[in-house]
Amino acid sequence: MTDPSAPPRLTRLTFHGPLSEARATRLVQRLTRTNPTTVLDIGCGWAELMLRLLAAAPGAKGIGIDLNADDLDRGRRNAAQRGLANRVEFVEESALGTAHGPADVVLCLGAGHALSEAEPPGHTVEALRELRRLVSDEGRVLLGEGFWQRTPTPAELSGMWPGASADEQYELPALVDLAVAAGFRPEWIETASLEEWEEFESGYQADAEVWLAGHPDHPLAAETRERLDRHRRAWMGYRGVLGLAYLTLVPTT
């Protein structure tokens, strides 16, 4: 059970990623154009985009897979509030080798690592092969995957996550080529804007930052401060360097 005295978690975020309302609306319109009946969300978190897809496709049912029980509970609550509880299942399990699927729409937003045990960037190739297995022949995959907008400098890498390397992300053209090699054609290629990144990263920290400012002597304050400062330094390191591609992929037959 969540400790009521602990810092609140992610209440400022609608989506667990750099995704604006306007882009989400366009994605839902595009992904429901083929009248899907099944949706699979890999690493779903609280599955906001999947719930919007189900609301826009009344004949569809969805399955969300994730390992975070709190996020899954949030998704279940949101589904119930929107009258979607009977059309969606949230499963707490690993997506590696999942038996769920094939589905008409497969979402994998920042969760390619969940489909592979390979180290980056090799996980991307394996994830794309898995996504081709998990999507129906007439379906669509929405892949949200990181890429370098430009090669990061050693100084920039040193400010990111521990062990950050220029070799662990592809650039966008190479990422799209990998999708084609895995058996897809790119229906749509788009990337998160800096505004979307700033909205996400600020929202990711905001609850805990406000809590910390008002609870500097709380038993959890020291570890919260260290976590927030570490994440902020990483974000300042990859701001404008790390991108996120949203690829709408059509399987080839």
N, C-alpha and C positions, 0 to 999 in steps of 0.2 A: 504494500500500500504506500502511496506517495506521502512523504513527510510534509504536513502542512506548514511547518516552519522552514522548510528548505526553499531555495529559490525556485520560482515558477519556471516552467519549461516550454518554450516555443509557442506561447499563446499568441504572439504577434504575427505568426506566419500562417498564411492560407495554404501555400504550397511549400513542401520541403525542398526547395530549390529555386534558382533564379528564373521565375516564371511569372509574367504579368497577367493580369486579368484579360487584357486584350489578346495576348498570344494564346492563352488557354482557351478563349472562346473560338479563335480561329482553328486551333487544333481539334477541338471537339467537333466543329462543323466538318472538317476534312475527314476525320476518322469515322464519323457516323454516316458519311455519304454512301457507303456500300451496305448499309443496313445490317450491321453486325448483330449476331445473336449471342456471342460469347466474348468475354474480355478477360484477359489474364494480366495481372499487374505484378511484375517481379520487383522485389524490394519495395513494396508498396507504401511503407510508412502508414499514414492515415488515409492514403488513397484518394485524395481530393479530386484529382483529375479523373480517376476511374468512376467515382460517384457521379461526376458531371456527365461523363459518357453514358452511364446507365440512365440518368435522367433524360438525356436527349435521345436515347434509343430504347423506348419502352419495352421492346421485345427481348432485350438482352439481359443476360446474367453474368456476374463477374466473380472472379476469385482473386484475392490479394494475398501474396506470400511475403512474410517478413519475419525477422527474429526478435523485433522489439515489441514486447507485450503491451507497453504503454501506448505506443503509436497505434497498434491494432485495436486496442480498446477505444481510442479516440475515433478511429474509423468506424467502428461498430456504432458508437453513439451518434456520429454524424449521419450514418445510414438510417438509423432508426428515426432520427428527427426529420429526415426527408422522405420517409415512407419507402425506403429502398431495402430494408432489412431482409425481406424475403427474396431478394434478387442478388444478394452478394454474400460471399463467404470469406472470412478472414482467417488465414491459416498461419499459425506460428510454427514455422519450419524453415530449414534451409532450402534455397531454390536450386542447389547443385543437383543436376540430374533429375529435376522434378518430373513427375509423371502427369502433372496437370497440363492440359493442352492436347491437341492443337486448339488454338482459339482464333477467332476472326480478327480480334485486335489484341496485340501484345504490347504492353507498356514496359519499358525498362529505362527508367529515368535516373541516371547516376548510379545504377546498380549493376552494371556489367560485371563487376568483380564477384557478384553473387552467383554467377553462372560458370565460374572457372576457378581452379586452384592455381593457375599460372600467375607469375609475378607480372606487374605492369611492364611494358605494354602488351605482353603476350596474351593477357586475359581478354583483350578486345577481340582478337581473332576467334578464340574459343567461344566467347559470348555470342558473337555473330552467328557462328555455326549452330549454337543452341537455339538462338532466336529463330533461325530458319526452320529448325525442327519443331518449334513450339507454335508457329503460325500456320493457319490454314492456307491452302494454295491461292485462295481468292482474298486473303486477308491483308492486314497492314500491321507493320511494326512501327512503333514510335520509340526511337532510341535517343536517349539523352546521354551524351558522352563527352568527357573533357577532351580538350585539345590545346596545344600551344598556339596562341595567336602570333607569337614570334618566339624565336629561341631565347630562353631566359639566360641572363648573365650569371656568372658564378655568385656575384653578390646578391642577386635576386633569389637564387636557389637557396642560399644560406639563410634567408629570412623566411622560407616557406616551412613545410612540414619536415620532420627529421629525415635525413637521407634523401631529400628531394634531388632528382636527377633530370637532366635535359632529355634523357633517353626514355623516360617513363610515360610520355605522352606523344601522340602523333600530331602532326599538323593537319589542318582540315582536309586538304586534297587527298592525303594518304588515308585518312579515316574513311572518306567516301569511297575511295578505291577498294578498301578492305570490305566494305559492305557489298559492293558489286561482286567481288571475288567470292563472297560467301553465298551468293545466290539471290541478290536483291537488285532492284533498280530504284534510284532515289526519286521519289515523287516530289519531295520538297526538302530543301536544305535551308536551314535558318539557324541563327546563333543568338544566344542571350546577349542583351545589350548591357552596357555598363550600368545603366539605371536599374535594370533588373537585378544585377549582381549586388549593387549597393542596397537595394530594398531587402534582398534576401539576407545578406551578411549582417546588416544592422538589425533586422528583425530577429535573426538567430541569437544575437547577444542581448537584445534590449531588455527583456524581462529580468535576466540575471544581473545586468548592470544596474538597473534601478533598484533591485533588491539589495545589492551589495552596497550601494551608496547609503541606504537606510539602515543597514545591519553590519557595520564594520567590525563589530566585536562578536558576532555570532560564531558558534563553533565551526560552522561550515564556511566562514568568510575567507580564510586563508586559501583553502583549496579552490574555492570559487574564483577568487582573484587570480590565482595562478592559471587556471583554465581559461578564463576570459582574456587575460593578457597574452597567453600563448596563441590563442586562436586569432586575436586581433593582429598580432605581429605577422602570422602566416597570411592572413587576408591582405594586409598591406603589402606583403611580399609578392603575392600573385595577382593583385589587382591590375587589370589591364594586360596581363600576360597569359593567364589561364582562361580559356574560353569554355563555353559549353555549347555543343552542337545539338540541335533538335533535328533528327533525320527521320522523315516519314518514308518508310521503305516498303516497296511492293515486291513480294516474292516472285521469282521467275519460275516457270514451269518447264 
